[in-house]
């Protein structure tokens, strides 16, 4: 199956679980993926991962709730969720 025949959701799953398979294990193919396609795949993967983890990672749930982030529609939705690695879950 050619990469063009794979759905965006499947490409996102590959990026999350087997990134080399996304480009058929070819460094050349990986380096030549169109920027717009990479952006779309990354956003789809971010949406999937956020939906999966929001309620099961306590700090993410707390921060998303405090910031009013219930889903990811654009990359800008993620900005309020970025935090330094020194943030304490006890705060």
FIDO-747668 format. One record per atom (N, C-alpha, C): residue in one letter; atom name; x, y, z; residue number from 1; chain. Coordinates in pm, 1 decimal. Example, Ala and Ser with C-alpha at 12.3 -4.5 7.8 and 13.67 -1.06 7.14 Angstrom:
// residues 2
site aa A	at N	x 1319.0	y -569.0	z 780.0	i 1	ch A
site aa A	at CA	x 1230.0	y -450.0	z 780.0	i 1	ch A
site aa A	at C	x 1320.0	y -330.0	z 780.0	i 1	ch A
site aa S	at N	x 1285.0	y -225.0	z 708.0	i 2	ch A
site aa S	at CA	x 1367.0	y -106.0	z 714.0	i 2	ch A
site aa S	at C	x 1290.0	y 3.0	z 787.0	i 2	ch A
This chain:
// residues 91
site aa X	at N	x 84.8	y -117.5	z 0.0	i 1	ch A
site aa X	at CA	x 0.0	y 0.0	z 0.0	i 1	ch A
site aa X	at C	x 89.3	y 123.6	z 0.0	i 1	ch A
site aa X	at N	x 61.6	y 215.8	z -87.5	i 2	ch A
site aa X	at CA	x 143.0	y 337.3	z -95.1	i 2	ch A
site aa X	at C	x 104.5	y 431.1	z 18.1	i 2	ch A
site aa X	at N	x 196.4	y 518.8	z 60.8	i 3	ch A
site aa X	at CA	x 165.9	y 612.6	z 168.7	i 3	ch A
site aa X	at C	x 44.5	y 700.4	z 139.3	i 3	ch A
site aa X	at N	x 20.1	y 730.2	z 11.7	i 4	ch A
site aa X	at CA	x -94.1	y 813.8	z -25.3	i 4	ch A
site aa X	at C	x -226.9	y 744.6	z 4.6	i 4	ch A
site aa X	at N	x -227.0	y 610.3	z 10.4	i 5	ch A
site aa X	at CA	x -348.4	y 534.3	z 34.2	i 5	ch A
site aa X	at C	x -379.1	y 515.3	z 182.2	i 5	ch A
site aa X	at N	x -289.3	y 557.9	z 269.2	i 6	ch A
site aa X	at CA	x -305.4	y 539.1	z 413.1	i 6	ch A
site aa X	at C	x -375.4	y 661.7	z 470.8	i 6	ch A
site aa X	at N	x -473.6	y 639.2	z 557.3	i 7	ch A
site aa X	at CA	x -548.3	y 750.4	z 616.7	i 7	ch A
site aa X	at C	x -459.3	y 830.8	z 711.6	i 7	ch A
site aa X	at N	x -500.2	y 952.6	z 736.2	i 8	ch A
site aa X	at CA	x -426.5	y 1039.7	z 828.0	i 8	ch A
site aa X	at C	x -421.6	y 977.1	z 967.6	i 8	ch A
site aa X	at N	x -530.5	y 916.6	z 1010.7	i 9	ch A
site aa X	at CA	x -534.2	y 853.4	z 1142.7	i 9	ch A
site aa X	at C	x -434.6	y 738.6	z 1152.2	i 9	ch A
site aa X	at N	x -425.0	y 659.3	z 1045.5	i 10	ch A
site aa X	at CA	x -329.6	y 547.7	z 1043.8	i 10	ch A
site aa X	at C	x -185.9	y 600.4	z 1043.7	i 10	ch A
site aa X	at N	x -161.5	y 707.5	z 968.3	i 11	ch A
site aa X	at CA	x -28.0	y 767.5	z 967.7	i 11	ch A
site aa X	at C	x 7.6	y 818.1	z 1106.8	i 11	ch A
site aa X	at N	x -89.9	y 876.0	z 1176.8	i 12	ch A
site aa X	at CA	x -65.8	y 924.2	z 1313.3	i 12	ch A
site aa X	at C	x -32.8	y 806.7	z 1404.8	i 12	ch A
site aa X	at N	x -105.3	y 697.0	z 1392.3	i 13	ch A
site aa X	at CA	x -76.5	y 578.0	z 1471.8	i 13	ch A
site aa X	at C	x 64.4	y 526.7	z 1444.6	i 13	ch A
site aa X	at N	x 103.4	y 527.5	z 1318.3	i 14	ch A
site aa X	at CA	x 239.5	y 485.1	z 1284.4	i 14	ch A
site aa X	at C	x 341.9	y 577.9	z 1346.3	i 14	ch A
site aa X	at N	x 318.6	y 707.7	z 1339.5	i 15	ch A
site aa X	at CA	x 412.3	y 803.3	z 1398.8	i 15	ch A
site aa X	at C	x 428.0	y 776.7	z 1548.2	i 15	ch A
site aa X	at N	x 318.7	y 746.3	z 1615.8	i 16	ch A
site aa X	at CA	x 323.1	y 722.6	z 1759.6	i 16	ch A
site aa X	at C	x 384.1	y 588.4	z 1796.6	i 16	ch A
site aa X	at N	x 362.4	y 486.5	z 1714.9	i 17	ch A
site aa X	at CA	x 398.7	y 350.6	z 1753.4	i 17	ch A
site aa X	at C	x 512.3	y 287.7	z 1673.9	i 17	ch A
site aa X	at N	x 531.5	y 330.7	z 1550.8	i 18	ch A
site aa X	at CA	x 635.6	y 273.1	z 1464.9	i 18	ch A
site aa X	at C	x 676.2	y 377.0	z 1360.5	i 18	ch A
site aa X	at N	x 742.1	y 485.3	z 1403.6	i 19	ch A
site aa X	at CA	x 769.9	y 596.3	z 1312.6	i 19	ch A
site aa X	at C	x 848.4	y 556.6	z 1187.5	i 19	ch A
site aa X	at N	x 936.8	y 460.1	z 1198.0	i 20	ch A
site aa X	at CA	x 1013.7	y 418.5	z 1079.8	i 20	ch A
site aa X	at C	x 922.1	y 361.2	z 972.2	i 20	ch A
site aa X	at N	x 816.4	y 293.8	z 1013.7	i 21	ch A
site aa X	at CA	x 723.0	y 234.8	z 917.5	i 21	ch A
site aa X	at C	x 646.4	y 342.2	z 841.3	i 21	ch A
site aa X	at N	x 634.1	y 459.6	z 900.2	i 22	ch A
site aa X	at CA	x 563.4	y 568.3	z 833.1	i 22	ch A
site aa X	at C	x 628.0	y 601.9	z 699.2	i 22	ch A
site aa X	at N	x 759.6	y 586.8	z 693.1	i 23	ch A
site aa X	at CA	x 832.4	y 615.3	z 569.2	i 23	ch A
site aa X	at C	x 892.1	y 487.0	z 510.3	i 23	ch A
site aa X	at N	x 826.2	y 375.0	z 537.9	i 24	ch A
site aa X	at CA	x 872.5	y 245.8	z 486.3	i 24	ch A
site aa X	at C	x 1018.4	y 218.1	z 520.2	i 24	ch A
site aa X	at N	x 1059.3	y 258.6	z 638.9	i 25	ch A
site aa X	at CA	x 1194.3	y 236.0	z 690.9	i 25	ch A
site aa X	at C	x 1302.3	y 295.7	z 601.5	i 25	ch A
site aa X	at N	x 1267.8	y 404.2	z 534.5	i 26	ch A
site aa X	at CA	x 1360.6	y 470.7	z 443.5	i 26	ch A
site aa X	at C	x 1392.6	y 610.7	z 495.0	i 26	ch A
site aa X	at N	x 1518.7	y 634.3	z 526.5	i 27	ch A
site aa X	at CA	x 1560.5	y 767.1	z 570.6	i 27	ch A
site aa X	at C	x 1533.8	y 868.1	z 459.5	i 27	ch A
site aa X	at N	x 1559.9	y 830.5	z 336.5	i 28	ch A
site aa X	at CA	x 1536.8	y 920.5	z 223.5	i 28	ch A
site aa X	at C	x 1389.1	y 959.6	z 214.8	i 28	ch A
site aa X	at N	x 1300.3	y 861.8	z 226.8	i 29	ch A
site aa X	at CA	x 1157.1	y 890.9	z 220.5	i 29	ch A
site aa X	at C	x 1114.6	y 977.5	z 338.7	i 29	ch A
site aa X	at N	x 1167.9	y 948.0	z 457.5	i 30	ch A
site aa X	at CA	x 1135.1	y 1025.1	z 577.0	i 30	ch A
site aa X	at C	x 1174.3	y 1171.9	z 559.4	i 30	ch A
site aa X	at N	x 1294.8	y 1194.3	z 505.7	i 31	ch A
site aa X	at CA	x 1344.9	y 1330.5	z 488.3	i 31	ch A
site aa X	at C	x 1272.1	y 1407.1	z 379.3	i 31	ch A
site aa X	at N	x 1200.0	y 1336.8	z 294.2	i 32	ch A
site aa X	at CA	x 1132.0	y 1402.6	z 182.8	i 32	ch A
site aa X	at C	x 979.5	y 1403.3	z 196.2	i 32	ch A
site aa X	at N	x 930.4	y 1374.5	z 316.1	i 33	ch A
site aa X	at CA	x 786.8	y 1389.7	z 338.9	i 33	ch A
site aa X	at C	x 754.6	y 1538.7	z 331.8	i 33	ch A
site aa X	at N	x 648.4	y 1575.4	z 264.5	i 34	ch A
site aa X	at CA	x 612.7	y 1717.3	z 255.7	i 34	ch A
site aa X	at C	x 583.9	y 1776.2	z 393.9	i 34	ch A
site aa X	at N	x 633.5	y 1896.2	z 417.0	i 35	ch A
site aa X	at CA	x 616.8	y 1963.3	z 546.4	i 35	ch A
site aa X	at C	x 469.6	y 1969.0	z 589.2	i 35	ch A
site aa X	at N	x 380.4	y 1999.4	z 496.1	i 36	ch A
site aa X	at CA	x 238.6	y 2008.1	z 528.6	i 36	ch A
site aa X	at C	x 184.2	y 1873.4	z 576.1	i 36	ch A
site aa X	at N	x 232.6	y 1766.3	z 514.3	i 37	ch A
site aa X	at CA	x 188.1	y 1632.4	z 555.0	i 37	ch A
site aa X	at C	x 240.8	y 1598.3	z 693.9	i 37	ch A
site aa X	at N	x 366.4	y 1630.0	z 719.0	i 38	ch A
site aa X	at CA	x 424.4	y 1605.1	z 851.5	i 38	ch A
site aa X	at C	x 347.5	y 1682.2	z 958.5	i 38	ch A
site aa X	at N	x 317.0	y 1808.9	z 931.1	i 39	ch A
site aa X	at CA	x 240.7	y 1890.2	z 1026.0	i 39	ch A
site aa X	at C	x 104.4	y 1827.3	z 1055.4	i 39	ch A
site aa X	at N	x 36.1	y 1782.3	z 951.7	i 40	ch A
site aa X	at CA	x -96.5	y 1722.0	z 967.4	i 40	ch A
site aa X	at C	x -87.6	y 1591.1	z 1046.3	i 40	ch A
site aa X	at N	x 13.5	y 1510.9	z 1017.9	i 41	ch A
site aa X	at CA	x 31.6	y 1383.7	z 1088.9	i 41	ch A
site aa X	at C	x 63.1	y 1409.8	z 1236.2	i 41	ch A
site aa X	at N	x 150.3	y 1505.6	z 1263.3	i 42	ch A
site aa X	at CA	x 186.0	y 1536.9	z 1401.3	i 42	ch A
site aa X	at C	x 64.7	y 1587.5	z 1479.5	i 42	ch A
site aa X	at N	x -16.6	y 1672.1	z 1418.4	i 43	ch A
site aa X	at CA	x -135.3	y 1722.5	z 1486.4	i 43	ch A
site aa X	at C	x -234.6	y 1608.9	z 1513.2	i 43	ch A
site aa X	at N	x -253.2	y 1521.9	z 1416.5	i 44	ch A
site aa X	at CA	x -343.4	y 1407.4	z 1436.0	i 44	ch A
site aa X	at C	x -291.8	y 1317.4	z 1547.8	i 44	ch A
site aa X	at N	x -161.4	y 1295.9	z 1554.0	i 45	ch A
site aa X	at CA	x -102.2	y 1214.0	z 1660.0	i 45	ch A
site aa X	at C	x -118.9	y 1282.0	z 1795.6	i 45	ch A
site aa X	at N	x -101.4	y 1411.2	z 1799.0	i 46	ch A
site aa X	at CA	x -119.6	y 1486.6	z 1923.1	i 46	ch A
site aa X	at C	x -263.5	y 1476.1	z 1972.7	i 46	ch A
site aa X	at N	x -358.0	y 1487.2	z 1881.2	i 47	ch A
site aa X	at CA	x -499.2	y 1472.8	z 1918.0	i 47	ch A
site aa X	at C	x -525.6	y 1334.4	z 1977.5	i 47	ch A
site aa X	at N	x -472.6	y 1231.6	z 1911.6	i 48	ch A
site aa X	at CA	x -493.2	y 1094.6	z 1959.2	i 48	ch A
site aa X	at C	x -432.2	y 1074.3	z 2096.9	i 48	ch A
site aa X	at N	x -308.5	y 1119.7	z 2114.7	i 49	ch A
site aa X	at CA	x -237.9	y 1098.0	z 2240.8	i 49	ch A
site aa X	at C	x -303.5	y 1175.5	z 2355.1	i 49	ch A
site aa X	at N	x -345.4	y 1299.2	z 2327.7	i 50	ch A
site aa X	at CA	x -412.0	y 1378.3	z 2431.2	i 50	ch A
site aa X	at C	x -542.2	y 1311.0	z 2473.4	i 50	ch A
site aa X	at N	x -622.6	y 1267.9	z 2376.7	i 51	ch A
site aa X	at CA	x -748.9	y 1202.2	z 2407.5	i 51	ch A
site aa X	at C	x -726.3	y 1075.6	z 2490.1	i 51	ch A
site aa X	at N	x -620.7	y 1003.7	z 2459.6	i 52	ch A
site aa X	at CA	x -589.8	y 879.8	z 2529.9	i 52	ch A
site aa X	at C	x -541.3	y 904.8	z 2673.0	i 52	ch A
site aa X	at N	x -458.8	y 1006.9	z 2690.6	i 53	ch A
site aa X	at CA	x -390.6	y 1025.3	z 2818.3	i 53	ch A
site aa X	at C	x -450.1	y 1130.6	z 2910.5	i 53	ch A
site aa X	at N	x -536.5	y 1216.7	z 2859.6	i 54	ch A
site aa X	at CA	x -585.1	y 1329.5	z 2939.5	i 54	ch A
site aa X	at C	x -635.8	y 1287.0	z 3076.6	i 54	ch A
site aa X	at N	x -718.9	y 1186.6	z 3082.0	i 55	ch A
site aa X	at CA	x -778.3	y 1147.5	z 3208.6	i 55	ch A
site aa X	at C	x -696.4	y 1046.4	z 3287.8	i 55	ch A
site aa X	at N	x -592.6	y 990.6	z 3228.5	i 56	ch A
site aa X	at CA	x -515.0	y 888.9	z 3300.0	i 56	ch A
site aa X	at C	x -381.1	y 940.4	z 3352.9	i 56	ch A
site aa X	at N	x -341.6	y 1061.1	z 3315.9	i 57	ch A
site aa X	at CA	x -219.7	y 1122.1	z 3368.8	i 57	ch A
site aa X	at C	x -264.2	y 1236.9	z 3459.7	i 57	ch A
site aa X	at N	x -253.5	y 1217.9	z 3590.3	i 58	ch A
site aa X	at CA	x -308.2	y 1316.4	z 3683.6	i 58	ch A
site aa X	at C	x -262.4	y 1460.8	z 3660.2	i 58	ch A
site aa X	at N	x -135.6	y 1482.8	z 3636.9	i 59	ch A
site aa X	at CA	x -87.5	y 1618.9	z 3616.6	i 59	ch A
site aa X	at C	x -144.8	y 1679.3	z 3488.5	i 59	ch A
site aa X	at N	x -154.5	y 1599.7	z 3382.9	i 60	ch A
site aa X	at CA	x -214.2	y 1647.4	z 3258.3	i 60	ch A
site aa X	at C	x -362.6	y 1678.9	z 3279.1	i 60	ch A
site aa X	at N	x -432.8	y 1592.6	z 3348.8	i 61	ch A
site aa X	at CA	x -574.8	y 1615.3	z 3376.2	i 61	ch A
site aa X	at C	x -594.6	y 1744.5	z 3455.0	i 61	ch A
site aa X	at N	x -510.8	y 1764.3	z 3556.6	i 62	ch A
site aa X	at CA	x -519.7	y 1884.0	z 3640.3	i 62	ch A
site aa X	at C	x -491.0	y 2009.6	z 3559.3	i 62	ch A
site aa X	at N	x -384.3	y 2007.3	z 3482.3	i 63	ch A
site aa X	at CA	x -344.5	y 2123.8	z 3403.6	i 63	ch A
site aa X	at C	x -445.6	y 2152.7	z 3292.7	i 63	ch A
site aa X	at N	x -488.8	y 2049.5	z 3222.8	i 64	ch A
site aa X	at CA	x -588.1	y 2068.5	z 3116.1	i 64	ch A
site aa X	at C	x -718.2	y 2123.2	z 3172.9	i 64	ch A
site aa X	at N	x -759.2	y 2072.7	z 3288.7	i 65	ch A
site aa X	at CA	x -880.3	y 2122.0	z 3352.4	i 65	ch A
site aa X	at C	x -867.1	y 2268.2	z 3392.9	i 65	ch A
site aa X	at N	x -753.3	y 2302.7	z 3451.7	i 66	ch A
site aa X	at CA	x -730.3	y 2440.2	z 3496.0	i 66	ch A
site aa X	at C	x -724.8	y 2537.1	z 3378.0	i 66	ch A
site aa X	at N	x -674.0	y 2489.9	z 3264.6	i 67	ch A
site aa X	at CA	x -660.4	y 2574.7	z 3146.1	i 67	ch A
site aa X	at C	x -782.3	y 2566.0	z 3053.8	i 67	ch A
site aa X	at N	x -877.0	y 2479.0	z 3086.2	i 68	ch A
site aa X	at CA	x -996.9	y 2465.6	z 3004.3	i 68	ch A
site aa X	at C	x -974.2	y 2394.6	z 2871.4	i 68	ch A
site aa X	at N	x -870.0	y 2313.0	z 2865.2	i 69	ch A
site aa X	at CA	x -839.5	y 2239.2	z 2741.8	i 69	ch A
site aa X	at C	x -908.1	y 2103.1	z 2750.1	i 69	ch A
site aa X	at N	x -1008.5	y 2083.9	z 2666.8	i 70	ch A
site aa X	at CA	x -1081.8	y 1957.3	z 2666.7	i 70	ch A
site aa X	at C	x -1047.1	y 1870.3	z 2546.8	i 70	ch A
site aa X	at N	x -994.4	y 1932.9	z 2442.0	i 71	ch A
site aa X	at CA	x -950.8	y 1859.1	z 2323.8	i 71	ch A
site aa X	at C	x -849.6	y 1943.9	z 2248.8	i 71	ch A
site aa X	at N	x -780.3	y 1881.1	z 2157.7	i 72	ch A
site aa X	at CA	x -680.9	y 1948.9	z 2075.8	i 72	ch A
site aa X	at C	x -736.9	y 1962.0	z 1934.8	i 72	ch A
site aa X	at N	x -752.5	y 2085.8	z 1890.4	i 73	ch A
site aa X	at CA	x -796.4	y 2111.4	z 1753.3	i 73	ch A
site aa X	at C	x -684.4	y 2172.0	z 1669.2	i 73	ch A
site aa X	at N	x -600.0	y 2250.2	z 1734.5	i 74	ch A
site aa X	at CA	x -486.1	y 2312.8	z 1666.9	i 74	ch A
site aa X	at C	x -365.5	y 2302.6	z 1758.1	i 74	ch A
site aa X	at N	x -250.6	y 2327.4	z 1704.1	i 75	ch A
site aa X	at CA	x -128.5	y 2323.2	z 1783.7	i 75	ch A
site aa X	at C	x -133.8	y 2427.3	z 1895.3	i 75	ch A
site aa X	at N	x -205.5	y 2536.9	z 1873.2	i 76	ch A
site aa X	at CA	x -216.7	y 2640.8	z 1975.9	i 76	ch A
site aa X	at C	x -290.5	y 2592.4	z 2099.8	i 76	ch A
site aa X	at N	x -374.1	y 2489.5	z 2087.2	i 77	ch A
site aa X	at CA	x -443.5	y 2434.6	z 2203.6	i 77	ch A
site aa X	at C	x -347.4	y 2369.6	z 2302.6	i 77	ch A
site aa X	at N	x -229.7	y 2333.5	z 2256.1	i 78	ch A
site aa X	at CA	x -133.6	y 2263.7	z 2340.7	i 78	ch A
site aa X	at C	x -51.7	y 2361.2	z 2424.9	i 78	ch A
site aa X	at N	x -36.7	y 2483.4	z 2379.0	i 79	ch A
site aa X	at CA	x 51.0	y 2580.0	z 2446.0	i 79	ch A
site aa X	at C	x 22.1	y 2592.5	z 2595.5	i 79	ch A
site aa X	at N	x -104.0	y 2601.9	z 2639.3	i 80	ch A
site aa X	at CA	x -128.4	y 2613.1	z 2782.9	i 80	ch A
site aa X	at C	x -87.2	y 2488.6	z 2862.3	i 80	ch A
site aa X	at N	x -63.0	y 2378.2	z 2792.8	i 81	ch A
site aa X	at CA	x -28.3	y 2253.2	z 2860.5	i 81	ch A
site aa X	at C	x 121.9	y 2231.4	z 2873.2	i 81	ch A
site aa X	at N	x 199.3	y 2319.1	z 2813.9	i 82	ch A
site aa X	at CA	x 344.2	y 2305.7	z 2822.0	i 82	ch A
site aa X	at C	x 390.6	y 2352.9	z 2959.6	i 82	ch A
site aa X	at N	x 474.1	y 2275.6	z 3021.7	i 83	ch A
site aa X	at CA	x 523.6	y 2312.5	z 3153.3	i 83	ch A
site aa X	at C	x 667.2	y 2265.9	z 3168.0	i 83	ch A
site aa X	at N	x 738.5	y 2330.9	z 3258.1	i 84	ch A
site aa X	at CA	x 877.3	y 2294.2	z 3283.4	i 84	ch A
site aa X	at C	x 882.5	y 2157.8	z 3350.5	i 84	ch A
site aa X	at N	x 991.3	y 2088.5	z 3330.4	i 85	ch A
site aa X	at CA	x 1005.2	y 1955.3	z 3388.6	i 85	ch A
site aa X	at C	x 1014.2	y 1959.5	z 3540.9	i 85	ch A
site aa X	at N	x 1031.2	y 2078.2	z 3596.8	i 86	ch A
site aa X	at CA	x 1042.0	y 2091.5	z 3741.6	i 86	ch A
site aa X	at C	x 908.1	y 2111.7	z 3810.5	i 86	ch A
site aa X	at N	x 798.8	y 2116.3	z 3734.4	i 87	ch A
site aa X	at CA	x 666.1	y 2134.5	z 3793.1	i 87	ch A
site aa X	at C	x 633.4	y 2016.0	z 3882.1	i 87	ch A
site aa X	at N	x 584.9	y 2043.6	z 3999.9	i 88	ch A
site aa X	at CA	x 552.5	y 1938.6	z 4095.9	i 88	ch A
site aa X	at C	x 405.0	y 1901.6	z 4085.7	i 88	ch A
site aa X	at N	x 376.1	y 1775.2	z 4092.1	i 89	ch A
site aa X	at CA	x 237.8	y 1728.1	z 4090.1	i 89	ch A
site aa X	at C	x 166.5	y 1765.1	z 4219.6	i 89	ch A
site aa X	at N	x 241.2	y 1802.0	z 4320.5	i 90	ch A
site aa X	at CA	x 183.3	y 1835.7	z 4449.5	i 90	ch A
site aa X	at C	x 141.4	y 1980.7	z 4460.1	i 90	ch A
site aa X	at N	x 182.4	y 2061.8	z 4364.4	i 91	ch A
site aa X	at CA	x 152.3	y 2205.5	z 4371.1	i 91	ch A
site aa X	at C	x 6.1	y 2233.9	z 4355.5	i 91	ch A
